Amino acid sequence: MGIFEAIMLVCFGASWPVSIVKTYKVKNPVGKSIGFLLLIIIGYVAGILNKIFGSMDWVLWLYVLNLVMVSADLFLVIYYRKLRKSGKLA
């Protein structure tokens, strides 16, 4: 059982909802790095693949949850950057 892995994922995952809400409310992704978010996504995908092809257990769902949250934050960053660039968002 990956209890320590689960603790790590819960701790990392606790910050993503705050980041998503902040991006949504402020609608200004300045300071957020698309490259950094993509690296995090690659890491979570690697963790998911490790669980699928290696030691499958319930921790897989923590990886999936974190992946969904980081992907949502990435989507918002890209969306608001495009809006700002087009002048539709001040």
N, C-alpha and C positions, 0 to 999 in steps of 0.2 A: 504494500500500500504506500502511496506517495504522499504521506501526511505533510512532510516538509515542503514538497513541491506544491501541494494544495495551499499551504499557508503563504508561500511566495506569491502564488497567483491571486489569492484573495487580497493580499496587501497591494500588489500592483493594480489589480482590478478596481480597488476602492477609489483610485484617483481618476479613472476614466469618466465616470458619470459627472464629476465636478468639472472636468475639462470640456465635456460635451455641452453641459448647461451654460458654461461661461461663453463658449463659442457661439452658441445659439442666441443668448441674451445680448451680447455685445455686438455680434455680427461683424467682428473685426478680428481676422485671424493673424494679425501682425504678431510676429514673434513665434509663431508655430511653424515648424519645419516639416514640409511634406516628406523630405528624405528621412527624417527621424521617425515619423509615423510609419513610413514604408518599412524601415528596418524593424520596428516593433512588430508589424504585421508578419514579416518574414519569420521572425522568431516564434510567433504564435503558431504559424503554419507548420514550422519545423517541429514544434512541440506536439501538435495534432498528429502529424505523420509518425512521430516517434511512438505515440500512443496506439495508433492504428496498426503499425507494422511491428511494434515491439511489445511493450507491457501495457496492454489495454486495461484501463480501469476508469473509475468515475471521474478522475481528475481531467479526463478528456473534455468534459463539459465545461470546466473552468477555462480551459484554453479556448473553446468555442465562444463562450460568453465574452471573454476578453477580446477575442478577435472581432466579434461583432461590434463591441463598443469602440475599439480603435478605428475600425472601418467607418463607423458613423462619424467619428470626429474628423477623420480624413475627408469624408464626403463634405462635411460642413465647411472645412477649411477651403477646399477647392471651390465649392459653390459660392462662398462669400468673396473669395478672391476674384472670381469671374465677375460677380456683380459689381464689385468695387472698380475693377478694371474697365467695365463697360459704362460706368458712370450711373448705374441704376441704384447704387447704394452710396450714400454720402460718406 
